[in-house]
Amino acid sequence: MKNRKNSIREGSCIADIAIYLFLVILSVIFIYPLYEVIVCSVSDVNAVVIHNSFLMWPVGFHLEAYKMVLSNKNIWIGFRNTMLYMALGTTFQYIVTVFTAYPLSIRDLWGKKAILIIFTVTMYFSGGLIPYFLLINSLGMYNSIWVLIIPLGVNVYNMIIMRTQFLNLPAELKEAAEIDGAGDITMLFKILIPLSGAVSAVLVLFTAVSYWNMWFDPMIFLTERKLYPIQSVLREILIDDSSVQAAGAGAMNSKLLHNVDTAAVQKLIKYANIVVTTVPILCIYPFAQKYFVKGVMVGSLKG
Amino acid sequence: MTYSFRRSMKQHWKAYCMLLPGLVILILFSYVPMYGLIIAFKNYSPIKGILGSKWVGLRHFSRFFLSSTFPQLLRNTVFLSLYSIVVGFPAPILLALVLNEVRRVMFKKTVQTISYMPYFISTVVVCGIVKAFLAYDGVVNTILNTLFGIQPSSILSNAKLFRSVIVWTQVWQYTGWDSIIYIASLSGIDQQLYESARIDGCSRLRQAWHITLPGIIPTITILLVLRLGSFLSVSTDTILLLYGPMTYETGDVFGTYVYRLGIKGGQYDLTTAVGLAETTVNFALVILFNTLSRKITGTSLW
């Protein structure tokens, strides 16, 4: 890598400039939407109206919209539910993943091939939405939080990654443990899992992110508002334009609503909602990034 | 040598026990719905249940294929999918190739980190931003008006632009993230190839074309086959969040139709038939292109 930097490809200067310019413009495009959302959300409402929501810099610094968002108890309930589903779902999926990956990584286990096929077929073929929906209903899991936990316990893709990791650990190690009398439990918990920390971190992160983003299953299966995860609350506010939801209960008394057209106020509240629910994640991801990148590569090895 | 059943059981009965929960979940939530697919061939009544409902053969299929919505759904799905593959598939490859030319490590890292960012914004929020930005009083209209004098309009309810909105939203969201895998496979290319090419007087563009691109062809092939495996199921969730009656004309695809008529409308048997047709075509496409790719390029999924 190092010698490439100075010895290879001393291309033309113009090409370099074009490349750097292209990437800078691209970065601006990636950042701009969120930047505009943040800028508008803290700006003066009148300025947002005058400039038709196009602001380069914040005009003034107002946190009215944030006060409304944070006084909306649905947001807090949503956060709490998402955290709960994330904790339960991620734990459960991880346990099921190692419990299935381990037996399928044992050399010469009877029936291993057949079971592996049973698992991988589901990656390419499924019953589809409606039969799944009818099944969940007939199991009485409609409006139950378990619909977001139990069926998602098996993630074949993650299982294959975990299994590959177990298989890649040195065979001598496993043999030595076996000679020392290690059974399945000892082998898995004392030897394989402790040596698979990085891959475990990757899988747990991927699952956690998918729980954070989940909106389709909750939309279909959870109709009671007290069960809504944060994405369901956001969907009402951002997509269904539910103004009551956006403003929250105490909003009617706020001085924000007195001076300007409500459409602009609604927009600011929407933007504040976006910032409140997105920026925390965006502050964390650069640090977790190397695990995610690693995860993509681990996954691609199996391909 | 595979152990006998008895020997495996004796030595690894705990391992079999561990396998049990996963296997039960898989059978219950993946295989039972596959069995549920038979309602595509029945007149499903919730009271009679799956078994008790009457067989109607292929009636739902013929009703759907002969209906006036079918040509529209097929056209929308195929157009959107092709559009999405033509624009969205090469985008991360291009980004990876360009990033590969950057020699300043800090700059490269920064651009990469920025490009992953949209992936960490949830789909609901991304669509919320798109909706707000494309509104009549949104920022996109403002910019278009100031720069080109275009009159503001409600972009999201314009059926002609809907496909572009969906495709470019997803390009914005996924290009950076999808480039990771290409960047990883680029780092595996033998650096001596570049050295000798340079000695032979090969320009940078030609190096990229003759060395870099061929070096990642296997990765490209695999990902393309996988992508074709969801050819008919493309971007359903983004569409569901952004479409409306005004844009059904171009935006309604198989996935959204199944959701609207099935989950919302309760026409379970008909929409199961639609879903089954969709999955079958997807499955057939994976097999077809996987075989083709194995024959032509030697790389395949299995």
Interface residues (C-beta under 8 A of the other chain):
Chain A: M1 N3 R4 K5 S7 I8 R9 G11 S12 A15 D16 I19 Y20 F22 L23 L26 S27 I29 F30 I31 P33 L34 E36 V37 H51 N52 S53 F54 V96 T97 F99 T100 Y102 P103 L104 I106 D108 L109 W110 G111 K112 I115 I118 F119 T122 Y124 F125 S126 G127 G128 L129 I130 P131 Y132 F133 L134 L135 I150 P151 G153 V154 M159 G183 D184 I185 L188 V209 W212 N213 W215 F216 I220 Q231 L234 R235 I237 L238 I239 A263 A264 K267 K270 Y271 I274 T277 T278 I281 L282 Y285 P286 Q289 F292 V293 V296 M297 S300 G303
Chain B: M1 T2 Y3 S4 F5 R7 S8 M9 H12 K14 A15 Y16 M18 L19 P21 G22 L23 I25 L26 L28 F29 S30 Y31 V32 P33 M34 Y35 G36 L37 I39 I50 L95 V98 L99 E101 V102 R103 F107 T110 V111 T113 I114 S115 Y116 M117 P118 F120 I121 S122 T123 V124 V125 C127 G128 I129 K131 A132 F133 D137 G138 V139 N141 T142 I143 N145 T146 W172 G176 W177 I180 I181 A184 S185 S187 Q191 Y194 E195 R198 S203 R204 L205 Q207 T219 I222 G229 D237 L240 L241 L242 V258 Y259 G262 I263 Y268 T271 T272 G275 L276 E278 T279 F283 V286 L301
